[in-house]
Amino acid sequence: MGMANLVKLDRLYKPWDETHNTFGNVVVLGFVIVQYLDGILTYLGVSTWGLTIEANPVVSSVMAYGGLGAGLVTAKLTAIALGIVLHMQRVHHLVAFLTLFYVAAAILPWTALFLTH
């Protein structure tokens, strides 16, 4: 590999501690907050209407197996951990998409359900 190729690779690779990405930091923080809110709303919803109200079959299965509290904490901590892994891999636009998806598919429906009942 010639010196020119090494210079090109050096421009493509930036160690984690050399890069400050405000967008990525804000997005992952938003993702964690949305997961927390979804956990609270899910807990309240399942406590009020039962396990069948949960639309996500993976989350409802984990809660059915581990109990409402432990199952929900496990599901939310797993989601947060995977979001942080994506953040560390610098896939910030995907984390932003997932944050918006959770707002649209979880936070807004739970909020609408609570406001109408």
Rosetta silent file (secondary structure, phi, psi, omega in degrees, C-alpha in Angstrom):
SEQUENCE: MGMANLVKLDRLYKPWDETHNTFGNVVVLGFVIVQYLDGILTYLGVSTWGLTIEANPVVSSVMAYGGLGAGLVTAKLTAIALGIVLHMQRVHHLVAFLTLFYVAAAILPWTALFLTH
SCORE:     score description
SCORE:     0.000 S_00000001
   1 L     0.000  127.826 -177.804    0.000    0.000    0.000 S_00000001
   2 L   -80.293  168.600 -179.415    1.482    3.290   -1.044 S_00000001
   3 H   -62.283  -34.691  179.736    1.718    6.466    1.001 S_00000001
   4 H   -63.366  -40.074  178.253   -1.098    8.072   -1.024 S_00000001
   5 H   -66.811  -37.451  178.146   -3.499    5.276   -0.027 S_00000001
   6 H   -64.146  -38.949  178.415   -2.557    5.661    3.646 S_00000001
   7 H   -64.879  -41.138  179.248   -3.328    9.369    3.495 S_00000001
   8 H   -63.533  -43.928  178.620   -6.759    8.642    1.944 S_00000001
   9 H   -64.019  -37.077 -179.925   -7.573    6.087    4.650 S_00000001
  10 H   -62.030  -34.181  178.952   -6.472    8.516    7.341 S_00000001
  11 H   -73.521  -27.912 -179.773   -9.052   11.030    6.126 S_00000001
  12 H   -79.082  -31.750 -175.169  -11.820    8.411    6.233 S_00000001
  13 L  -102.749  126.849  175.628  -11.093    7.186    9.744 S_00000001
  14 L  -129.722  121.076  178.553  -11.449    9.418   12.774 S_00000001
  15 L   -57.999  151.884 -176.057  -11.074    7.937   16.242 S_00000001
  16 H   -53.518  -43.587 -174.285  -14.120    8.306   18.502 S_00000001
  17 H   -74.093   -9.782  179.365  -12.426   10.744   20.898 S_00000001
  18 H   -92.141  -11.118 -174.237  -11.461   13.132   18.093 S_00000001
  19 L  -110.848  129.917  174.262  -14.966   13.689   16.807 S_00000001
  20 L  -113.339  116.417 -175.672  -17.599   15.810   18.500 S_00000001
  21 L  -120.199   95.474 -178.302  -21.004   15.236   16.971 S_00000001
  22 H   -62.167  -42.365  178.866  -23.679   17.448   18.526 S_00000001
  23 H   -57.198  -48.983 -179.242  -26.392   16.048   16.244 S_00000001
  24 H   -62.426  -40.601  179.388  -25.573   12.488   17.278 S_00000001
  25 H   -65.680  -42.563  179.156  -25.473   13.370   20.967 S_00000001
  26 H   -66.103  -41.495 -178.855  -28.830   15.166   20.831 S_00000001
  27 H   -64.269  -45.548 -178.320  -30.396   12.333   18.837 S_00000001
  28 H   -68.876  -34.302  175.294  -29.259    9.584   21.217 S_00000001
  29 H   -64.237  -43.785  176.006  -30.418   11.629   24.211 S_00000001
  30 H   -60.639  -39.728  178.795  -33.808   12.065   22.514 S_00000001
  31 H   -61.750  -45.075  179.766  -33.917    8.326   21.842 S_00000001
  32 H   -63.835  -42.886  179.164  -33.293    7.535   25.512 S_00000001
  33 H   -62.667  -43.545  179.413  -35.967   10.023   26.626 S_00000001
  34 H   -64.678  -39.360  176.818  -38.513    8.585   24.181 S_00000001
  35 H   -62.755  -42.102  178.372  -37.744    5.053   25.402 S_00000001
  36 H   -61.570  -47.974  178.608  -38.247    6.199   28.986 S_00000001
  37 H   -61.704  -42.305  178.252  -41.568    7.870   28.120 S_00000001
  38 H   -63.023  -38.482  177.220  -42.716    4.806   26.206 S_00000001
  39 H   -62.132  -44.355  179.271  -41.855    2.652   29.204 S_00000001
  40 H   -63.738  -47.998 -178.865  -43.915    4.827   31.537 S_00000001
  41 H   -64.787  -39.479  177.823  -46.877    4.960   29.160 S_00000001
  42 H   -63.957  -43.739  178.635  -46.701    1.220   28.495 S_00000001
  43 H   -59.234  -47.421  179.602  -46.603    0.488   32.214 S_00000001
  44 H   -64.186  -42.422 -179.494  -49.631    2.695   32.836 S_00000001
  45 H   -65.041  -45.786 -179.800  -51.496    1.284   29.836 S_00000001
  46 H   -69.488  -35.670  176.142  -50.875   -2.353   30.685 S_00000001
  47 H   -63.867  -34.326 -177.629  -51.681   -1.693   34.346 S_00000001
  48 H   -82.590  -49.069 -170.814  -54.976   -0.111   33.311 S_00000001
  49 H  -111.407   -3.216  179.144  -56.161   -2.278   30.405 S_00000001
  50 L    96.296  168.036 -174.230  -54.142   -5.479   30.654 S_00000001
  51 H   -63.814  -27.077 -176.962  -51.322   -7.041   28.655 S_00000001
  52 H   -68.808  -13.079  179.320  -53.369   -7.360   25.461 S_00000001
  53 H   -73.658  -22.906 -179.524  -53.255   -3.569   24.988 S_00000001
  54 L   -72.341  122.215 -175.416  -49.528   -3.738   24.127 S_00000001
  55 L   -82.054  -24.045 -178.281  -49.215   -3.787   20.328 S_00000001
  56 L   -83.487  114.149 -177.023  -45.581   -4.927   20.153 S_00000001
  57 H   -65.485  -28.829  177.891  -45.578   -8.746   20.329 S_00000001
  58 H   -68.733  -48.008 -179.501  -41.949   -8.883   21.466 S_00000001
  59 H   -64.743  -42.644 -179.955  -42.543   -6.497   24.375 S_00000001
  60 H   -65.891  -35.050  176.927  -45.801   -8.196   25.370 S_00000001
  61 H   -66.910  -41.974  178.738  -44.074  -11.602   25.299 S_00000001
  62 H   -64.526  -40.330  178.486  -41.212  -10.353   27.468 S_00000001
  63 H   -68.871  -36.849  178.443  -43.713   -8.861   29.920 S_00000001
  64 H   -65.935  -37.204 -179.042  -45.786  -12.068   29.927 S_00000001
  65 H   -78.094  -46.060 -172.545  -42.667  -14.109   30.690 S_00000001
  66 H  -100.711   -3.990 -175.225  -40.878  -11.789   33.129 S_00000001
  67 L    94.994  160.181 -175.440  -43.745   -9.833   34.636 S_00000001
  68 H   -58.828  -54.913 -176.005  -44.861   -6.302   33.924 S_00000001
  69 H   -66.453  -56.355 -176.276  -42.060   -4.446   35.713 S_00000001
  70 H   -65.231  -40.732  179.737  -39.102   -6.712   35.003 S_00000001
  71 H   -65.060  -42.361 -179.779  -40.204   -7.493   31.456 S_00000001
  72 H   -68.519  -42.615  177.243  -40.748   -3.861   30.565 S_00000001
  73 H   -61.408  -42.367  178.088  -37.452   -2.752   32.116 S_00000001
  74 H   -60.764  -46.694 -179.288  -35.663   -5.521   30.199 S_00000001
  75 H   -63.060  -44.977 -177.302  -37.276   -4.498   26.905 S_00000001
  76 H   -70.840  -40.326  177.738  -36.579   -0.786   27.370 S_00000001
  77 H   -66.140  -34.589  175.713  -32.982   -1.265   28.568 S_00000001
  78 H   -65.230  -45.237  178.379  -32.335   -3.529   25.579 S_00000001
  79 H   -61.370  -43.977  179.265  -33.735   -0.905   23.204 S_00000001
  80 H   -63.340  -43.928  179.442  -31.647    1.823   24.866 S_00000001
  81 H   -60.584  -43.000  178.926  -28.509   -0.334   24.720 S_00000001
  82 H   -67.315  -36.448  175.557  -29.032   -1.026   21.014 S_00000001
  83 H   -63.407  -39.217  178.161  -29.648    2.682   20.367 S_00000001
  84 H   -68.458  -37.529  175.621  -26.381    3.513   22.122 S_00000001
  85 H   -60.697  -44.490  176.693  -24.556    0.882   20.049 S_00000001
  86 H   -61.454  -40.433  177.553  -25.897    2.548   16.904 S_00000001
  87 H   -61.466  -44.444 -179.603  -24.790    5.922   18.281 S_00000001
  88 H   -67.269  -25.674  175.488  -21.310    4.593   18.964 S_00000001
  89 L   -86.043    2.836  178.089  -21.199    3.270   15.400 S_00000001
  90 L    63.462   37.036  176.850  -22.125    6.788   14.280 S_00000001
  91 L  -100.533   58.633 -171.287  -25.379    5.766   12.614 S_00000001
  92 H   -65.992  -33.781  179.992  -27.052    8.905   13.910 S_00000001
  93 H   -67.899  -33.746  176.075  -29.620    9.248   11.146 S_00000001
  94 H   -68.123  -40.863  176.855  -30.919    5.754   11.922 S_00000001
  95 H   -63.350  -39.701  177.541  -31.178    6.629   15.627 S_00000001
  96 H   -63.477  -44.026  177.743  -33.053    9.804   14.641 S_00000001
  97 H   -60.671  -46.118 -179.686  -35.414    7.761   12.443 S_00000001
  98 H   -63.759  -35.820  177.084  -36.029    5.249   15.242 S_00000001
  99 H   -63.287  -48.070  177.817  -36.721    8.087   17.677 S_00000001
 100 H   -63.746  -38.029  177.848  -39.319    9.588   15.335 S_00000001
 101 H   -61.141  -45.835  178.672  -40.754    6.128   14.683 S_00000001
 102 H   -63.299  -37.507  177.031  -41.219    5.536   18.422 S_00000001
 103 H   -62.594  -45.928 -176.895  -42.896    8.917   18.811 S_00000001
 104 H   -72.800  -38.998 -172.703  -45.298    8.124   15.951 S_00000001
 105 H   -95.418  -12.641 -177.268  -45.911    4.438   16.731 S_00000001
 106 H  -128.705  -56.122 -174.368  -45.833    4.476   20.541 S_00000001
 107 H   -65.144  -50.607 -179.217  -45.928    7.859   22.248 S_00000001
 108 H   -64.044  -44.938  177.238  -48.713    9.412   20.154 S_00000001
 109 H   -62.656  -42.133  177.105  -50.988    6.318   20.221 S_00000001
 110 H   -60.836  -44.582 -178.397  -50.563    5.902   23.998 S_00000001
 111 H   -61.743  -44.610  178.916  -51.246    9.611   24.501 S_00000001
 112 H   -62.618  -40.798  179.594  -54.354    9.465   22.322 S_00000001
 113 H   -63.361  -44.596  179.397  -55.586    6.384   24.169 S_00000001
 114 H   -66.825  -36.024 -179.351  -55.157    8.017   27.565 S_00000001
 115 H   -73.166  -27.085 -178.094  -56.824   11.245   26.431 S_00000001
 116 H   -93.199  -11.169 -178.790  -59.873    9.480   24.984 S_00000001
 117 L  -119.466    0.000    0.000  -60.503    7.062   27.862 S_00000001
